[in-house]
Amino acid sequence: MNVARFIARRYFKAKKSRNVINLITMISVVGIAISTAALVILLSAFNGIEQMVIKLYSDFDPSISIRSAKAKTFNQGFIDLEKIKAVEGVQNTSRAIEEVIILKHEDKWVHAEMVGVDTSFLTMSKMKDHLVDGIPTLYINNKPQAIFGAYLLDKLGGYIPMSDHIQEQITFNVPLREAKLRPGKNPLNVRVVSVSSRMNFNREVNAEKAVIPYELANELLEYGEDITAMYVDVNDDYNLNSVKKEIQNVVGDDFEVKTNFEKNELIFKTSQSERLIVYFILVFIFILASFNLIASIAMLFVEKKSDITTLYGLGATKSTIFNIFFFEGLMIVGRGIVFGLIIGYFVTFSQIYLGLVAMPSAPGESFPMVTTWSDAFMIISSVTVLGLIVSYFPTKVLIRRHE
């Protein structure tokens, strides 16, 4: 049996002669446990928020979008759609026409972004999962319909009637590409379009977007064969960047191919930066909590000075004495880490499965939390390394001063 570990274990379990040492040791364990639990809970919360942001932005925005590198629009005949569909991982495509327009309902005027798409876009964007009310369709009885962002329709004072026999209608005022301001000539194409449903994705989509059939958008803008973009949906099992490179090779350098992550790069990078900042703040708090451990080891060392002298007399080396107090520190840190991990993952899984905390301003939805093995490894590694450092250096200093 290792003598140093045996004595350290006895010191750890035995009641100290001074109650203050017991108190400081308990505070050390509690501080380390709380810091470790906070790391688990907050990193899991950031994972949940990140997944929610990805879902909100990735569902509406296509996996990959193809646009002209030189102009706002391009002739759809310039790209080989069949070759794009043949790229491994591509499961759906949709033509898209995007334009800023003016919407009118009764006495309210609102500018918005009209997005004309093929019906396949409804599947690509998982539209059914993001509806507030209404029917997820672009046609009813062969008549074109519009799907509005929830807040955009609210700004217009519109609503989705409960009866299937009544439909809300919004006036679209669409600028013509070649139109010029002349007396007696309207530079806008005006069309009254029925509303089939309201969608809820993210703030930008909810406040600005109105989705209509591609054919109607083409007719209103008089684009002919021109489109603004080609949307490509990629299977989740395939690497998005690899598929992007293959599509770029197909369409050539005249076109810009972007993934949804590149389009919303700032949002995702901000989320990751915030997560990293929180991690470092909590590690710093862990270090502060460990100062109690230093005090506990120092006071125990002072209390056991007579024991140390006896051990030296029995032939113990300086390394043996060091190991006793080093292992004592590790046991305090270890207890704190174990308790912290148990508390942290208990709270996290309780939230995941029971939904104890609701999302603010989202009734019925629980705050998202996601655990990962990489986070668990990072947390255990971080607190273990810090525990080793905090136990090693104070003990080393105390041994040197006792010489």
Contacts in CASP RR format, 6 or more apart in sequence:
PFRMAT RR
TARGET T0000
AUTHOR 0000-0000-0000
METHOD contacts of the structure
MODEL  1
MNVARFIARRYFKAKKSRNVINLITMISVVGIAISTAALVILLSAFNGIE
QMVIKLYSDFDPSISIRSAKAKTFNQGFIDLEKIKAVEGVQNTSRAIEEV
IILKHEDKWVHAEMVGVDTSFLTMSKMKDHLVDGIPTLYINNKPQAIFGA
YLLDKLGGYIPMSDHIQEQITFNVPLREAKLRPGKNPLNVRVVSVSSRMN
FNREVNAEKAVIPYELANELLEYGEDITAMYVDVNDDYNLNSVKKEIQNV
VGDDFEVKTNFEKNELIFKTSQSERLIVYFILVFIFILASFNLIASIAML
FVEKKSDITTLYGLGATKSTIFNIFFFEGLMIVGRGIVFGLIIGYFVTFS
QIYLGLVAMPSAPGESFPMVTTWSDAFMIISSVTVLGLIVSYFPTKVLIR
RHE
2 323 0 8 1.000
3 316 0 8 1.000
3 320 0 8 1.000
4 320 0 8 1.000
4 323 0 8 1.000
4 324 0 8 1.000
4 327 0 8 1.000
5 323 0 8 1.000
5 327 0 8 1.000
7 311 0 8 1.000
7 324 0 8 1.000
8 323 0 8 1.000
8 324 0 8 1.000
8 325 0 8 1.000
8 326 0 8 1.000
8 327 0 8 1.000
8 328 0 8 1.000
8 331 0 8 1.000
9 327 0 8 1.000
9 331 0 8 1.000
11 300 0 8 1.000
11 304 0 8 1.000
11 324 0 8 1.000
11 328 0 8 1.000
12 328 0 8 1.000
12 331 0 8 1.000
12 332 0 8 1.000
15 22 0 8 1.000
16 22 0 8 1.000
16 25 0 8 1.000
16 300 0 8 1.000
16 303 0 8 1.000
17 303 0 8 1.000
18 299 0 8 1.000
18 303 0 8 1.000
20 299 0 8 1.000
21 296 0 8 1.000
21 299 0 8 1.000
21 300 0 8 1.000
21 303 0 8 1.000
24 292 0 8 1.000
24 295 0 8 1.000
24 296 0 8 1.000
24 299 0 8 1.000
25 296 0 8 1.000
25 332 0 8 1.000
27 292 0 8 1.000
28 289 0 8 1.000
28 290 0 8 1.000
28 292 0 8 1.000
28 293 0 8 1.000
28 295 0 8 1.000
28 296 0 8 1.000
28 332 0 8 1.000
28 336 0 8 1.000
29 332 0 8 1.000
29 335 0 8 1.000
29 336 0 8 1.000
29 339 0 8 1.000
30 336 0 8 1.000
31 289 0 8 1.000
31 292 0 8 1.000
31 336 0 8 1.000
32 286 0 8 1.000
32 289 0 8 1.000
32 290 0 8 1.000
32 293 0 8 1.000
32 332 0 8 1.000
32 333 0 8 1.000
32 334 0 8 1.000
32 336 0 8 1.000
32 337 0 8 1.000
32 340 0 8 1.000
32 383 0 8 1.000
33 335 0 8 1.000
33 336 0 8 1.000
33 337 0 8 1.000
33 339 0 8 1.000
33 340 0 8 1.000
33 343 0 8 1.000
34 289 0 8 1.000
34 340 0 8 1.000
35 282 0 8 1.000
35 285 0 8 1.000
35 286 0 8 1.000
35 289 0 8 1.000
35 383 0 8 1.000
36 286 0 8 1.000
36 336 0 8 1.000
36 337 0 8 1.000
36 339 0 8 1.000
36 340 0 8 1.000
36 341 0 8 1.000
36 344 0 8 1.000
36 379 0 8 1.000
36 383 0 8 1.000
37 339 0 8 1.000
37 340 0 8 1.000
37 341 0 8 1.000
37 343 0 8 1.000
37 344 0 8 1.000
37 347 0 8 1.000
38 282 0 8 1.000
38 285 0 8 1.000
39 279 0 8 1.000
39 282 0 8 1.000
39 283 0 8 1.000
39 286 0 8 1.000
39 379 0 8 1.000
39 382 0 8 1.000
39 383 0 8 1.000
40 340 0 8 1.000
40 341 0 8 1.000
40 344 0 8 1.000
40 345 0 8 1.000
40 347 0 8 1.000
40 348 0 8 1.000
40 375 0 8 1.000
40 376 0 8 1.000
40 379 0 8 1.000
41 344 0 8 1.000
41 347 0 8 1.000
41 348 0 8 1.000
41 369 0 8 1.000
42 278 0 8 1.000
42 282 0 8 1.000
43 275 0 8 1.000
43 278 0 8 1.000
43 279 0 8 1.000
43 375 0 8 1.000
43 378 0 8 1.000
43 379 0 8 1.000
44 348 0 8 1.000
44 369 0 8 1.000
44 370 0 8 1.000
44 371 0 8 1.000
44 375 0 8 1.000
45 367 0 8 1.000
45 368 0 8 1.000
45 369 0 8 1.000
46 271 0 8 1.000
46 274 0 8 1.000
46 275 0 8 1.000
46 278 0 8 1.000
47 369 0 8 1.000
47 370 0 8 1.000
47 371 0 8 1.000
47 372 0 8 1.000
47 375 0 8 1.000
48 368 0 8 1.000
48 369 0 8 1.000
48 370 0 8 1.000
49 271 0 8 1.000
49 368 0 8 1.000
50 268 0 8 1.000
50 271 0 8 1.000
50 272 0 8 1.000
50 275 0 8 1.000
50 370 0 8 1.000
51 368 0 8 1.000
51 370 0 8 1.000
52 368 0 8 1.000
53 267 0 8 1.000
53 268 0 8 1.000
53 271 0 8 1.000
54 268 0 8 1.000
56 201 0 8 1.000
56 202 0 8 1.000
57 201 0 8 1.000
57 202 0 8 1.000
57 260 0 8 1.000
57 264 0 8 1.000
57 267 0 8 1.000
58 260 0 8 1.000
58 261 0 8 1.000
59 125 0 8 1.000
59 126 0 8 1.000
59 129 0 8 1.000
59 130 0 8 1.000
59 201 0 8 1.000
60 125 0 8 1.000
60 130 0 8 1.000
60 201 0 8 1.000
60 202 0 8 1.000
60 205 0 8 1.000
60 209 0 8 1.000
61 260 0 8 1.000
61 263 0 8 1.000
61 264 0 8 1.000
62 94 0 8 1.000
62 124 0 8 1.000
62 125 0 8 1.000
62 231 0 8 1.000
62 232 0 8 1.000
62 233 0 8 1.000
62 260 0 8 1.000
63 232 0 8 1.000
63 233 0 8 1.000
63 234 0 8 1.000
63 240 0 8 1.000
63 243 0 8 1.000
63 259 0 8 1.000
63 260 0 8 1.000
64 231 0 8 1.000
64 232 0 8 1.000
64 234 0 8 1.000
64 240 0 8 1.000
64 243 0 8 1.000
64 244 0 8 1.000
64 247 0 8 1.000
64 257 0 8 1.000
64 258 0 8 1.000
64 259 0 8 1.000
64 260 0 8 1.000
65 96 0 8 1.000
65 229 0 8 1.000
65 230 0 8 1.000
65 231 0 8 1.000
65 232 0 8 1.000
65 257 0 8 1.000
65 258 0 8 1.000
65 260 0 8 1.000
65 263 0 8 1.000
66 79 0 8 1.000
66 84 0 8 1.000
66 229 0 8 1.000
66 230 0 8 1.000
66 232 0 8 1.000
66 247 0 8 1.000
66 251 0 8 1.000
66 255 0 8 1.000
66 256 0 8 1.000
66 257 0 8 1.000
67 74 0 8 1.000
67 228 0 8 1.000
67 229 0 8 1.000
67 255 0 8 1.000
67 256 0 8 1.000
67 258 0 8 1.000
68 74 0 8 1.000
68 254 0 8 1.000
68 255 0 8 1.000
68 256 0 8 1.000
69 253 0 8 1.000
69 254 0 8 1.000
69 255 0 8 1.000
69 256 0 8 1.000
70 254 0 8 1.000
72 228 0 8 1.000
73 223 0 8 1.000
73 226 0 8 1.000
73 227 0 8 1.000
73 228 0 8 1.000
74 226 0 8 1.000
74 227 0 8 1.000
74 255 0 8 1.000
75 225 0 8 1.000
75 226 0 8 1.000
76 95 0 8 1.000
76 225 0 8 1.000
76 226 0 8 1.000
76 227 0 8 1.000
76 230 0 8 1.000
77 225 0 8 1.000
78 254 0 8 1.000
79 230 0 8 1.000
79 250 0 8 1.000
79 251 0 8 1.000
79 255 0 8 1.000
80 250 0 8 1.000
80 251 0 8 1.000
81 93 0 8 1.000
81 230 0 8 1.000
83 250 0 8 1.000
84 90 0 8 1.000
84 93 0 8 1.000
84 230 0 8 1.000
84 232 0 8 1.000
84 247 0 8 1.000
84 250 0 8 1.000
84 251 0 8 1.000
85 93 0 8 1.000
87 243 0 8 1.000
87 246 0 8 1.000
87 247 0 8 1.000
87 250 0 8 1.000
88 238 0 8 1.000
88 243 0 8 1.000
88 246 0 8 1.000
89 234 0 8 1.000
89 235 0 8 1.000
89 237 0 8 1.000
89 238 0 8 1.000
89 243 0 8 1.000
90 232 0 8 1.000
90 233 0 8 1.000
90 234 0 8 1.000
90 235 0 8 1.000
90 243 0 8 1.000
90 247 0 8 1.000
91 233 0 8 1.000
91 234 0 8 1.000
91 235 0 8 1.000
92 120 0 8 1.000
92 123 0 8 1.000
92 124 0 8 1.000
92 232 0 8 1.000
92 233 0 8 1.000
93 118 0 8 1.000
93 120 0 8 1.000
93 230 0 8 1.000
93 231 0 8 1.000
93 232 0 8 1.000
93 233 0 8 1.000
94 117 0 8 1.000
94 118 0 8 1.000
94 120 0 8 1.000
94 121 0 8 1.000
94 124 0 8 1.000
94 214 0 8 1.000
94 230 0 8 1.000
94 231 0 8 1.000
94 233 0 8 1.000
95 117 0 8 1.000
95 118 0 8 1.000
95 214 0 8 1.000
95 227 0 8 1.000
95 230 0 8 1.000
95 231 0 8 1.000
96 115 0 8 1.000
96 116 0 8 1.000
96 117 0 8 1.000
96 121 0 8 1.000
96 214 0 8 1.000
96 227 0 8 1.000
96 228 0 8 1.000
96 229 0 8 1.000
96 230 0 8 1.000
96 231 0 8 1.000
97 114 0 8 1.000
97 115 0 8 1.000
97 116 0 8 1.000
97 117 0 8 1.000
97 214 0 8 1.000
97 217 0 8 1.000
97 218 0 8 1.000
97 221 0 8 1.000
97 223 0 8 1.000
97 227 0 8 1.000
97 228 0 8 1.000
98 113 0 8 1.000
98 114 0 8 1.000
98 115 0 8 1.000
98 116 0 8 1.000
98 228 0 8 1.000
98 229 0 8 1.000
99 113 0 8 1.000
99 114 0 8 1.000
99 174 0 8 1.000
99 175 0 8 1.000
99 217 0 8 1.000
99 221 0 8 1.000
99 228 0 8 1.000
100 111 0 8 1.000
100 112 0 8 1.000
100 113 0 8 1.000
100 114 0 8 1.000
100 175 0 8 1.000
101 111 0 8 1.000
101 112 0 8 1.000
101 113 0 8 1.000
101 114 0 8 1.000
101 172 0 8 1.000
101 173 0 8 1.000
101 174 0 8 1.000
101 175 0 8 1.000
101 210 0 8 1.000
102 109 0 8 1.000
102 110 0 8 1.000
102 111 0 8 1.000
102 112 0 8 1.000
102 173 0 8 1.000
102 188 0 8 1.000
103 109 0 8 1.000
103 110 0 8 1.000
103 111 0 8 1.000
103 112 0 8 1.000
103 152 0 8 1.000
103 156 0 8 1.000
103 170 0 8 1.000
103 171 0 8 1.000
103 172 0 8 1.000
103 173 0 8 1.000
103 210 0 8 1.000
104 110 0 8 1.000
104 156 0 8 1.000
104 170 0 8 1.000
104 171 0 8 1.000
104 173 0 8 1.000
105 156 0 8 1.000
105 157 0 8 1.000
105 158 0 8 1.000
105 169 0 8 1.000
105 170 0 8 1.000
105 171 0 8 1.000
106 157 0 8 1.000
108 155 0 8 1.000
108 156 0 8 1.000
108 157 0 8 1.000
110 152 0 8 1.000
110 155 0 8 1.000
110 156 0 8 1.000
112 152 0 8 1.000
112 208 0 8 1.000
112 209 0 8 1.000
112 210 0 8 1.000
113 208 0 8 1.000
113 209 0 8 1.000
113 210 0 8 1.000
114 172 0 8 1.000
114 174 0 8 1.000
114 210 0 8 1.000
114 212 0 8 1.000
114 217 0 8 1.000
114 220 0 8 1.000
115 209 0 8 1.000
115 210 0 8 1.000
115 211 0 8 1.000
115 212 0 8 1.000
115 217 0 8 1.000
116 211 0 8 1.000
116 212 0 8 1.000
116 213 0 8 1.000
116 214 0 8 1.000
116 216 0 8 1.000
116 217 0 8 1.000
116 218 0 8 1.000
117 138 0 8 1.000
117 211 0 8 1.000
117 212 0 8 1.000
117 213 0 8 1.000
117 214 0 8 1.000
117 231 0 8 1.000
118 213 0 8 1.000
118 214 0 8 1.000
119 138 0 8 1.000
119 139 0 8 1.000
119 213 0 8 1.000
120 233 0 8 1.000
121 127 0 8 1.000
121 211 0 8 1.000
121 231 0 8 1.000
122 128 0 8 1.000
122 136 0 8 1.000
122 137 0 8 1.000
122 138 0 8 1.000
123 233 0 8 1.000
124 231 0 8 1.000
124 233 0 8 1.000
125 201 0 8 1.000
127 136 0 8 1.000
127 147 0 8 1.000
127 199 0 8 1.000
128 136 0 8 1.000
130 199 0 8 1.000
130 200 0 8 1.000
130 201 0 8 1.000
131 197 0 8 1.000
131 198 0 8 1.000
131 199 0 8 1.000
131 200 0 8 1.000
132 150 0 8 1.000
132 160 0 8 1.000
132 197 0 8 1.000
132 198 0 8 1.000
132 199 0 8 1.000
132 200 0 8 1.000
133 160 0 8 1.000
133 197 0 8 1.000
133 198 0 8 1.000
134 160 0 8 1.000
134 196 0 8 1.000
134 197 0 8 1.000
134 198 0 8 1.000
135 196 0 8 1.000
135 197 0 8 1.000
136 147 0 8 1.000
136 196 0 8 1.000
136 197 0 8 1.000
137 145 0 8 1.000
137 196 0 8 1.000
137 197 0 8 1.000
138 144 0 8 1.000
138 145 0 8 1.000
138 147 0 8 1.000
138 196 0 8 1.000
138 211 0 8 1.000
138 212 0 8 1.000
138 213 0 8 1.000
139 145 0 8 1.000
139 213 0 8 1.000
140 194 0 8 1.000
140 196 0 8 1.000
143 194 0 8 1.000
144 193 0 8 1.000
144 194 0 8 1.000
144 212 0 8 1.000
144 213 0 8 1.000
144 215 0 8 1.000
144 216 0 8 1.000
145 193 0 8 1.000
145 194 0 8 1.000
145 195 0 8 1.000
145 196 0 8 1.000
145 212 0 8 1.000
145 213 0 8 1.000
146 170 0 8 1.000
146 172 0 8 1.000
146 193 0 8 1.000
146 194 0 8 1.000
146 195 0 8 1.000
146 196 0 8 1.000
146 210 0 8 1.000
146 211 0 8 1.000
146 212 0 8 1.000
147 195 0 8 1.000
147 196 0 8 1.000
147 197 0 8 1.000
147 198 0 8 1.000
147 199 0 8 1.000
147 210 0 8 1.000
147 211 0 8 1.000
147 212 0 8 1.000
148 156 0 8 1.000
148 170 0 8 1.000
148 195 0 8 1.000
148 197 0 8 1.000
148 198 0 8 1.000
148 199 0 8 1.000
148 209 0 8 1.000
148 210 0 8 1.000
148 211 0 8 1.000
149 198 0 8 1.000
149 199 0 8 1.000
149 200 0 8 1.000
149 201 0 8 1.000
149 205 0 8 1.000
149 206 0 8 1.000
149 207 0 8 1.000
149 208 0 8 1.000
149 209 0 8 1.000
149 210 0 8 1.000
150 198 0 8 1.000
150 199 0 8 1.000
150 200 0 8 1.000
150 206 0 8 1.000
151 203 0 8 1.000
151 206 0 8 1.000
151 207 0 8 1.000
152 206 0 8 1.000
152 207 0 8 1.000
152 208 0 8 1.000
152 209 0 8 1.000
152 210 0 8 1.000
153 159 0 8 1.000
153 160 0 8 1.000
153 168 0 8 1.000
153 195 0 8 1.000
153 198 0 8 1.000
155 207 0 8 1.000
156 170 0 8 1.000
158 168 0 8 1.000
158 170 0 8 1.000
158 195 0 8 1.000
159 168 0 8 1.000
160 168 0 8 1.000
160 195 0 8 1.000
160 197 0 8 1.000
160 198 0 8 1.000
161 167 0 8 1.000
161 168 0 8 1.000
167 194 0 8 1.000
167 195 0 8 1.000
167 196 0 8 1.000
168 194 0 8 1.000
168 195 0 8 1.000
169 192 0 8 1.000
169 193 0 8 1.000
169 194 0 8 1.000
169 195 0 8 1.000
170 192 0 8 1.000
170 193 0 8 1.000
170 195 0 8 1.000
170 210 0 8 1.000
171 190 0 8 1.000
171 191 0 8 1.000
171 192 0 8 1.000
171 193 0 8 1.000
172 189 0 8 1.000
172 190 0 8 1.000
172 191 0 8 1.000
172 192 0 8 1.000
172 193 0 8 1.000
172 210 0 8 1.000
172 212 0 8 1.000
172 220 0 8 1.000
173 188 0 8 1.000
173 189 0 8 1.000
173 190 0 8 1.000
174 188 0 8 1.000
174 189 0 8 1.000
174 190 0 8 1.000
174 191 0 8 1.000
174 220 0 8 1.000
174 221 0 8 1.000
175 187 0 8 1.000
175 188 0 8 1.000
175 189 0 8 1.000
176 187 0 8 1.000
176 188 0 8 1.000
176 189 0 8 1.000
176 221 0 8 1.000
176 222 0 8 1.000
177 221 0 8 1.000
177 222 0 8 1.000
177 223 0 8 1.000
178 222 0 8 1.000
179 185 0 8 1.000
179 187 0 8 1.000
179 188 0 8 1.000
180 187 0 8 1.000
181 187 0 8 1.000
189 220 0 8 1.000
189 221 0 8 1.000
189 222 0 8 1.000
191 216 0 8 1.000
191 220 0 8 1.000
193 212 0 8 1.000
193 216 0 8 1.000
199 205 0 8 1.000
199 206 0 8 1.000
199 209 0 8 1.000
199 211 0 8 1.000
200 206 0 8 1.000
217 223 0 8 1.000
218 224 0 8 1.000
232 243 0 8 1.000
232 247 0 8 1.000
234 240 0 8 1.000
234 243 0 8 1.000
240 259 0 8 1.000
240 261 0 8 1.000
241 259 0 8 1.000
244 257 0 8 1.000
244 258 0 8 1.000
244 259 0 8 1.000
247 257 0 8 1.000
248 255 0 8 1.000
248 257 0 8 1.000
251 257 0 8 1.000
261 268 0 8 1.000
283 382 0 8 1.000
283 386 0 8 1.000
286 382 0 8 1.000
286 383 0 8 1.000
286 386 0 8 1.000
287 386 0 8 1.000
287 390 0 8 1.000
290 333 0 8 1.000
290 386 0 8 1.000
290 387 0 8 1.000
290 390 0 8 1.000
293 329 0 8 1.000
293 332 0 8 1.000
293 333 0 8 1.000
293 387 0 8 1.000
293 390 0 8 1.000
293 391 0 8 1.000
293 394 0 8 1.000
294 390 0 8 1.000
294 394 0 8 1.000
296 329 0 8 1.000
296 332 0 8 1.000
297 325 0 8 1.000
297 328 0 8 1.000
297 329 0 8 1.000
297 391 0 8 1.000
297 394 0 8 1.000
297 395 0 8 1.000
297 398 0 8 1.000
298 394 0 8 1.000
298 398 0 8 1.000
300 325 0 8 1.000
300 328 0 8 1.000
301 308 0 8 1.000
301 325 0 8 1.000
301 395 0 8 1.000
301 398 0 8 1.000
301 402 0 8 1.000
305 402 0 8 1.000
308 321 0 8 1.000
308 402 0 8 1.000
311 320 0 8 1.000
311 321 0 8 1.000
312 321 0 8 1.000
318 399 0 8 1.000
318 403 0 8 1.000
321 399 0 8 1.000
321 402 0 8 1.000
322 395 0 8 1.000
322 396 0 8 1.000
322 399 0 8 1.000
325 395 0 8 1.000
325 398 0 8 1.000
325 399 0 8 1.000
326 391 0 8 1.000
326 392 0 8 1.000
326 395 0 8 1.000
328 391 0 8 1.000
329 387 0 8 1.000
329 390 0 8 1.000
329 391 0 8 1.000
329 395 0 8 1.000
330 387 0 8 1.000
330 388 0 8 1.000
330 391 0 8 1.000
332 391 0 8 1.000
333 383 0 8 1.000
333 384 0 8 1.000
333 387 0 8 1.000
333 388 0 8 1.000
333 390 0 8 1.000
333 391 0 8 1.000
334 387 0 8 1.000
337 380 0 8 1.000
337 383 0 8 1.000
337 384 0 8 1.000
341 379 0 8 1.000
341 380 0 8 1.000
345 371 0 8 1.000
348 369 0 8 1.000
348 371 0 8 1.000
349 371 0 8 1.000
350 356 0 8 1.000
351 357 0 8 1.000
351 366 0 8 1.000
351 367 0 8 1.000
351 369 0 8 1.000
352 369 0 8 1.000
352 370 0 8 1.000
352 371 0 8 1.000
355 366 0 8 1.000
355 367 0 8 1.000
356 366 0 8 1.000
357 366 0 8 1.000
357 367 0 8 1.000
358 364 0 8 1.000
358 365 0 8 1.000
358 366 0 8 1.000
358 367 0 8 1.000
359 365 0 8 1.000
359 366 0 8 1.000
359 367 0 8 1.000
359 368 0 8 1.000
END
